[in-house]
Amino acid sequence: MIEGELDKRGEGMYDKMNGIGAHEVIVETPDHGSTLGQLSEKDFENALWAYQERILDLKKDERFRYVLIFKNHGEEAGASLAHSHSQLIALPVLPKRVMEEMEGAKKYYDYKDRCVFCDIIHQELKDKLRVVTESAEFLAITPYASRSPFELWLIPKRHSSSFVNTPETEYASLARIFRECLRRLYTGLGDPPYNFTLHTSPFNGMINDHYHWHFEIIPKLSKIAGFEIGSGFYINATPPEDAAAFLREVTL
């Protein structure tokens, strides 16, 4: 519910709060048969603008600390509607995954006085082993020690801690490279189910030197089973270097 108060309270040794937040569906196109990667660059850019506008609007609610943008494409990835759409959920707490990333990035920055994501970008551009595509402003890579086959990260080359602070002139470039990544997956892997999420700094620290916003795209080509659940380790039978080389060769 959007209405109401958080009402944090204890229950013995446990803590709980009311289910307060916002959940919105972003319809990406009026064409029922189109996928996000099949949209024109301008229509794709419009979806990105919708993300930015909704985040900025929900930021006005002081109860919310974070807005998670995500997309489920395909039934195996959790999509319950066939029409192309993405979603956002505004939360009064930080997502565990984002919080762990931010804590690790802060430790790295405190130790080296550099952003870990900026260092990743510099190394990937030097090695060229895991680069799928790039533009003047953005880089798409299959990250080192990927969790799943053909996992992709889309990262701004210039340090930027918050997605909403992306310069207006760069949204068209972001739409172009994001669309290209989805089309490479669609053509090369036969329209696989996938999830993507936007990781960006929370509302109470949108401008900082240690975190770097990015999109994570994870095709659902393998199953999470007992080993992954029990250990937190992921088995990936496709090395990211091989995945990047394959995707680079896809003819669009």
C-alpha positions as CSV (number, residue, x, y, z in Angstrom):
1,M,0.0,0.0,0.0
2,I,1.1,3.6,-0.6
3,E,-1.1,4.9,2.2
4,G,-0.2,4.5,5.9
5,E,2.9,4.6,8.1
6,L,5.8,2.1,8.4
7,D,5.0,1.3,12.1
8,K,8.3,-0.6,12.8
9,R,8.0,-2.8,15.8
10,G,9.4,-5.8,17.5
11,E,7.9,-9.2,18.0
12,G,10.1,-10.9,20.5
13,M,13.5,-11.2,19.0
14,Y,12.1,-10.4,15.5
15,D,11.4,-7.1,13.8
16,K,8.6,-6.2,11.4
17,M,6.9,-3.2,9.7
18,N,3.8,-2.6,7.7
19,G,3.9,-3.4,3.9
20,I,4.3,0.2,2.7
21,G,5.6,1.0,-0.7
22,A,4.5,1.6,-4.3
23,H,4.3,-0.9,-7.2
24,E,3.9,0.4,-10.8
25,V,3.8,-1.2,-14.2
26,I,5.5,0.7,-17.1
27,V,3.9,-0.2,-20.4
28,E,6.8,0.2,-22.9
29,T,4.8,0.1,-26.2
30,P,1.2,0.2,-27.5
31,D,2.1,-2.7,-29.9
32,H,1.1,-6.0,-28.2
33,G,3.5,-8.0,-30.4
34,S,6.7,-6.1,-29.8
35,T,9.5,-6.9,-27.4
36,L,11.6,-4.2,-25.8
37,G,14.5,-4.9,-28.0
38,Q,12.3,-4.6,-31.1
39,L,11.3,-1.0,-30.3
40,S,12.7,1.9,-32.2
41,E,15.5,3.7,-30.4
42,K,13.2,6.7,-29.7
43,D,10.5,4.4,-28.1
44,F,13.2,2.7,-26.0
45,E,14.5,6.1,-24.9
46,N,11.0,7.0,-23.9
47,A,10.9,4.0,-21.5
48,L,14.1,5.2,-19.9
49,W,12.7,8.7,-19.5
50,A,9.7,7.0,-17.8
51,Y,12.0,5.3,-15.3
52,Q,13.7,8.6,-14.5
53,E,10.5,10.5,-14.1
54,R,8.9,8.0,-11.8
55,I,11.9,7.7,-9.6
56,L,12.1,11.4,-9.2
57,D,8.4,11.6,-8.4
58,L,8.5,8.8,-5.8
59,K,11.6,10.3,-4.2
60,K,9.3,13.1,-2.9
61,D,7.7,10.5,-0.4
62,E,10.1,10.6,2.6
63,R,9.1,7.1,3.6
64,F,10.8,5.6,0.6
65,R,14.5,4.9,0.5
66,Y,14.9,3.2,-2.8
67,V,13.1,2.5,-6.1
68,L,13.9,-0.8,-7.9
69,I,13.4,-0.8,-11.6
70,F,13.2,-4.3,-13.1
71,K,11.9,-6.3,-16.1
72,N,10.8,-9.9,-16.4
73,H,10.8,-11.1,-20.0
74,G,9.3,-14.5,-20.7
75,E,7.4,-16.9,-18.5
76,E,10.5,-18.6,-17.1
77,A,11.7,-15.2,-15.9
78,G,8.5,-14.5,-14.0
79,A,6.5,-12.5,-16.6
80,S,2.8,-13.0,-16.0
81,L,1.7,-10.6,-18.8
82,A,2.6,-11.1,-22.5
83,H,2.5,-7.4,-23.3
84,S,6.0,-5.8,-23.1
85,H,6.3,-4.0,-19.8
86,S,8.7,-3.3,-16.9
87,Q,8.0,-2.5,-13.3
88,L,9.1,-0.5,-10.4
89,I,8.8,-1.0,-6.6
90,A,9.4,1.8,-4.2
91,L,10.7,0.5,-0.8
92,P,11.2,1.9,2.7
93,V,14.3,-0.2,3.0
94,L,17.4,-0.9,0.8
95,P,17.4,-4.1,-1.3
96,K,19.8,-6.6,0.2
97,R,21.7,-7.1,-3.1
98,V,22.2,-3.3,-3.6
99,M,23.2,-2.8,0.0
100,E,25.9,-5.5,-0.3
101,E,27.2,-3.9,-3.5
102,M,27.3,-0.5,-1.9
103,E,29.1,-1.8,1.2
104,G,31.7,-3.6,-0.9
105,A,32.1,-0.5,-3.1
106,K,32.6,1.7,-0.1
107,K,35.3,-0.6,1.4
108,Y,37.1,-0.6,-1.9
109,Y,36.9,3.2,-2.2
110,D,38.1,3.6,1.4
111,Y,41.1,1.3,0.7
112,K,42.1,2.6,-2.8
113,D,40.5,6.0,-3.1
114,R,38.9,4.8,-6.4
115,C,35.5,3.6,-7.5
116,V,35.6,-0.2,-8.0
117,F,33.3,0.1,-11.0
118,C,35.5,2.7,-12.7
119,D,38.4,0.3,-12.2
120,I,36.4,-2.5,-13.7
121,I,35.7,-0.3,-16.7
122,H,39.3,0.6,-17.2
123,Q,40.4,-3.1,-17.0
124,E,37.7,-4.3,-19.3
125,L,38.5,-1.7,-21.9
126,K,42.2,-2.6,-21.7
127,D,41.6,-6.4,-21.9
128,K,38.8,-6.4,-24.4
129,L,38.0,-10.0,-23.4
130,R,34.5,-9.4,-21.9
131,V,33.4,-6.3,-23.9
132,V,30.3,-7.0,-25.9
133,T,29.7,-3.5,-27.3
134,E,30.4,0.1,-26.3
135,S,29.6,3.7,-27.2
136,A,31.3,6.9,-26.3
137,E,29.3,7.0,-23.0
138,F,28.5,3.4,-22.1
139,L,30.1,0.0,-21.9
140,A,28.4,-3.5,-22.1
141,I,30.3,-6.4,-20.6
142,T,29.9,-10.0,-19.5
143,P,31.2,-9.5,-16.0
144,Y,34.1,-11.5,-14.6
145,A,32.7,-14.5,-12.6
146,S,29.3,-14.1,-14.1
147,R,26.4,-15.7,-12.1
148,S,24.7,-17.1,-15.2
149,P,25.5,-17.7,-18.9
150,F,25.5,-14.5,-21.0
151,E,24.9,-12.2,-18.0
152,L,25.4,-8.6,-19.2
153,W,26.2,-5.4,-17.3
154,L,25.6,-2.0,-18.9
155,I,27.6,0.7,-17.2
156,P,28.3,4.4,-17.9
157,K,31.9,5.0,-18.6
158,R,31.9,8.3,-16.7
159,H,31.5,8.0,-13.0
160,S,27.9,8.5,-12.0
161,S,26.4,7.2,-8.8
162,S,22.7,7.8,-9.6
163,F,20.7,6.9,-12.8
164,V,18.5,10.0,-12.5
165,N,21.6,12.3,-12.8
166,T,22.4,10.9,-16.3
167,P,22.7,14.0,-18.6
168,E,19.7,14.5,-20.9
169,T,22.0,14.2,-23.9
170,E,23.1,10.7,-23.0
171,Y,19.6,9.0,-22.8
172,A,19.6,8.4,-26.6
173,S,23.0,6.8,-26.4
174,L,21.9,4.6,-23.5
175,A,18.8,3.6,-25.4
176,R,20.9,2.7,-28.4
177,I,23.4,0.4,-26.6
178,F,20.7,-1.1,-24.3
179,R,18.6,-2.0,-27.3
180,E,21.6,-3.4,-29.1
181,C,22.3,-5.7,-26.1
182,L,18.8,-7.0,-26.0
183,R,18.8,-7.6,-29.8
184,R,22.0,-9.5,-29.6
185,L,20.5,-11.8,-27.0
186,Y,17.3,-12.1,-29.0
187,T,19.0,-13.0,-32.3
188,G,21.9,-15.0,-30.9
189,L,20.0,-17.0,-28.3
190,G,16.6,-17.2,-29.8
191,D,14.7,-14.7,-27.6
192,P,15.7,-16.1,-24.2
193,P,13.8,-15.3,-21.1
194,Y,15.7,-12.7,-19.0
195,N,15.5,-10.3,-16.1
196,F,17.1,-7.0,-15.8
197,T,17.4,-4.7,-12.9
198,L,18.6,-1.1,-12.4
199,H,21.1,-0.7,-9.5
200,T,21.5,2.9,-8.5
201,S,22.3,4.8,-5.3
202,P,19.6,5.2,-2.7
203,F,17.7,8.5,-2.1
204,N,19.8,9.4,1.0
205,G,23.1,9.2,-0.8
206,M,22.4,9.8,-4.5
207,I,25.7,11.7,-5.1
208,N,28.8,9.8,-4.0
209,D,32.3,8.8,-5.2
210,H,32.1,5.1,-4.4
211,Y,29.0,3.7,-6.1
212,H,28.3,3.5,-9.9
213,W,24.9,2.9,-11.3
214,H,24.4,0.1,-13.8
215,F,21.9,-2.2,-15.4
216,E,22.3,-6.0,-14.9
217,I,20.7,-8.2,-17.6
218,I,20.5,-11.9,-16.7
219,P,19.1,-14.4,-19.2
220,K,17.4,-17.5,-17.7
221,L,19.5,-20.2,-19.3
222,S,20.3,-22.2,-16.2
223,K,18.4,-23.2,-13.1
224,I,19.1,-22.1,-9.5
225,A,19.1,-25.3,-7.5
226,G,20.2,-26.7,-4.1
227,F,23.9,-25.9,-4.4
228,E,23.3,-22.3,-5.3
229,I,20.6,-21.8,-2.6
230,G,22.7,-23.5,0.0
231,S,26.1,-22.0,-0.8
232,G,25.4,-18.6,-2.5
233,F,27.8,-19.8,-5.2
234,Y,26.6,-19.9,-8.9
235,I,27.6,-22.5,-11.4
236,N,28.1,-21.0,-14.9
237,A,29.0,-23.4,-17.6
238,T,29.7,-20.6,-20.1
239,P,32.8,-18.5,-19.3
240,P,32.1,-14.8,-19.8
241,E,34.9,-14.5,-22.3
242,D,33.2,-17.0,-24.5
243,A,29.8,-15.4,-24.1
244,A,31.2,-12.0,-25.0
245,A,32.9,-13.4,-28.1
246,F,29.7,-15.1,-29.2
247,L,27.5,-12.0,-28.7
248,R,30.0,-9.7,-30.5
249,E,29.7,-12.0,-33.6
250,V,25.9,-11.9,-33.7
251,T,24.7,-10.2,-37.0
252,L,22.0,-7.6,-36.3
